[in-house]
Amino acid sequence: MSNIRITKQFSFETGHALYGYDGKCKNVHGHSYRLDVTVIGVPISDNTNVKFGMVIDFGDLKKIVKEEIVNVFDHATVFNKNTPHVELAKELQNRGHNVLLVDYQPTSEMMVIDFAEKIKQRLPGNIKLHALKLQETATSFAEWYASDNE
């Protein structure tokens, strides 16, 4: 049977700041992110399986992405923990804000790499992550493709 790609879209709001950057994004600001998650696999051919004809149940894919990405990053502010922003992060946390400290500069490019690793670890063995598209603004996005990272 043929390999089929399926895509599910997600959205979330996240703030960040780029330490050391020479433009406006050095300031704390936020985006309405859109994440497209595309997986590839062979549809289930066992007609006694309740998921017959599906590569993966969209609900199962939604659960993975919500738990690993959306529920974590939505309405959080992300800072690189290896910069002086960690002081600002601690102050915000002390005031009850949802702050994430990551090991990377929180650009769309680095976030999409992080998201790919998290999602790949949760997919069933017969399903592969094919691509991610993380859209930061209406005209700007970063893409990750498995074929570019083999």
Backbone torsions as a table, in degrees:
resi	resn	phi	psi	omega
1	MET	NA	161.1	-175.7
2	SER	-78.1	147.9	167.1
3	ASN	-73.8	137.7	179.7
4	ILE	-127.3	139.0	174.7
5	ARG	-100.0	134.7	172.5
6	ILE	-125.7	149.2	-176.5
7	THR	-129.6	138.0	173.3
8	LYS	-124.6	139.7	-178.6
9	GLN	-106.9	145.0	-179.4
10	PHE	-134.9	157.2	174.0
11	SER	-139.2	149.3	178.6
12	PHE	-160.7	159.2	-179.5
13	GLU	-108.0	128.5	-179.4
14	THR	-142.5	141.2	173.5
15	GLY	-102.4	156.7	175.4
16	HIS	-162.8	173.8	172.7
17	ALA	-147.6	144.5	-178.2
18	LEU	-106.1	101.9	-177.7
19	TYR	-64.9	132.7	176.7
20	GLY	83.4	-4.1	-179.7
21	TYR	-70.1	149.1	-175.7
22	ASP	-98.3	18.3	179.7
23	GLY	-132.3	-167.4	-176.1
24	LYS	-60.2	-27.3	-175.9
25	CYS	-72.0	1.1	171.4
26	LYS	-71.6	-20.1	178.0
27	ASN	-84.1	150.6	175.8
28	VAL	-65.1	128.3	-179.3
29	HIS	-156.0	174.5	-176.9
30	GLY	-135.4	167.7	179.5
31	HIS	-138.2	152.7	168.0
32	SER	-95.3	93.2	-175.9
33	TYR	-78.0	147.2	169.1
34	ARG	-124.3	128.2	-179.1
35	LEU	-117.5	120.6	173.9
36	ASP	-101.5	123.9	-179.3
37	VAL	-113.4	118.6	179.8
38	THR	-115.8	124.9	176.2
39	VAL	-116.0	162.4	-179.1
40	ILE	-133.9	142.1	178.2
41	GLY	-177.6	179.9	179.2
42	VAL	-97.1	130.3	177.4
43	PRO	-57.7	143.7	179.6
44	ILE	-62.7	125.6	-175.3
45	SER	-99.1	-7.7	179.7
46	ASP	-77.1	109.0	-175.2
47	ASN	-73.4	-1.3	174.0
48	THR	-94.6	-9.0	179.5
49	ASN	-80.3	133.6	-179.6
50	VAL	-63.8	-17.1	178.8
51	LYS	-100.6	18.6	-179.6
52	PHE	-48.3	130.3	178.0
53	GLY	86.5	-4.8	-178.5
54	MET	-101.0	145.1	168.2
55	VAL	-73.0	-52.6	173.3
56	ILE	-152.4	143.0	177.1
57	ASP	-62.6	128.7	178.3
58	PHE	-54.5	-34.0	178.1
59	GLY	-64.7	-36.9	177.7
60	ASP	-68.7	-40.4	177.0
61	LEU	-65.3	-41.1	178.1
62	LYS	-59.7	-43.4	-180.0
63	LYS	-59.4	-45.3	-179.8
64	ILE	-61.2	-51.4	-175.5
65	VAL	-68.7	-38.0	177.2
66	LYS	-62.2	-46.8	-177.1
67	GLU	-67.6	-40.4	-174.7
68	GLU	-84.8	-32.3	-171.5
69	ILE	-121.7	-65.9	-168.6
70	VAL	-60.4	-51.4	-177.9
71	ASN	-65.5	-24.3	-179.9
72	VAL	-83.0	-46.2	-171.9
73	PHE	-90.6	-21.1	-175.9
74	ASP	-64.8	126.9	179.9
75	HIS	58.0	33.3	172.2
76	ALA	-110.9	162.1	171.7
77	THR	-114.0	129.8	-173.4
78	VAL	-108.8	129.8	176.7
79	PHE	-129.7	150.1	171.1
80	ASN	-73.3	118.8	-175.3
81	LYS	-72.6	-7.6	-179.4
82	ASN	-98.5	25.6	179.9
83	THR	-132.6	169.5	175.3
84	PRO	-63.4	-9.5	175.2
85	HIS	-60.9	-16.4	-179.9
86	VAL	-60.7	-31.5	177.7
87	GLU	-66.8	-43.8	176.6
88	LEU	-63.3	-41.2	179.5
89	ALA	-59.4	-45.3	-179.7
90	LYS	-63.3	-40.6	178.2
91	GLU	-63.0	-43.6	178.6
92	LEU	-64.3	-42.8	178.0
93	GLN	-60.5	-41.3	178.9
94	ASN	-62.9	-23.3	179.4
95	ARG	-97.2	11.6	173.6
96	GLY	89.4	11.7	179.9
97	HIS	-83.5	150.3	176.5
98	ASN	-84.0	108.5	-176.5
99	VAL	-122.7	135.3	174.8
100	LEU	-112.6	130.1	174.4
101	LEU	-107.0	120.2	-176.3
102	VAL	-117.5	165.3	-177.9
103	ASP	-86.4	14.6	-174.2
104	TYR	-144.3	164.3	172.6
105	GLN	-69.2	122.6	-172.0
106	PRO	-77.3	58.7	172.6
107	THR	-84.7	165.1	175.8
108	SER	-59.0	-39.0	-179.5
109	GLU	-60.3	-46.6	-177.9
110	MET	-75.1	-33.8	177.6
111	MET	-64.9	-40.7	-178.5
112	VAL	-67.3	-32.3	174.6
113	ILE	-65.4	-46.1	177.6
114	ASP	-59.5	-45.7	-179.0
115	PHE	-63.0	-40.4	-179.8
116	ALA	-60.3	-45.5	-179.4
117	GLU	-63.0	-41.8	-178.9
118	LYS	-66.5	-42.7	-178.7
119	ILE	-70.3	-43.0	-179.3
120	LYS	-56.5	-38.4	-178.5
121	GLN	-66.7	-21.8	-175.6
122	ARG	-100.5	-12.0	-176.8
123	LEU	-74.6	145.9	174.0
124	PRO	-59.3	154.4	-175.1
125	GLY	-58.0	-27.8	-177.4
126	ASN	-88.9	-0.4	-179.6
127	ILE	-116.0	134.2	179.3
128	LYS	-117.1	144.0	172.1
129	LEU	-72.8	124.1	-179.1
130	HIS	-95.4	-47.1	-175.5
131	ALA	-160.3	154.3	170.9
132	LEU	-130.7	143.4	173.4
133	LYS	-130.2	118.5	179.2
134	LEU	-110.5	108.4	-177.9
135	GLN	-95.8	121.6	-176.1
136	GLU	-92.8	-39.0	176.5
137	THR	-136.1	179.2	-179.9
138	ALA	-60.8	-23.8	-174.7
139	THR	-123.4	7.8	-175.5
140	SER	-134.7	129.9	179.2
141	PHE	-154.5	161.3	175.1
142	ALA	-119.5	142.8	179.7
143	GLU	-124.0	144.6	174.8
144	TRP	-123.5	129.4	176.9
145	TYR	-123.6	134.0	178.1
146	ALA	-56.9	-40.0	-177.7
147	SER	-63.6	-22.7	177.3
148	ASP	-85.1	-9.1	-171.2
149	ASN	-127.0	28.0	179.7
150	GLU	-87.6	NA	NA
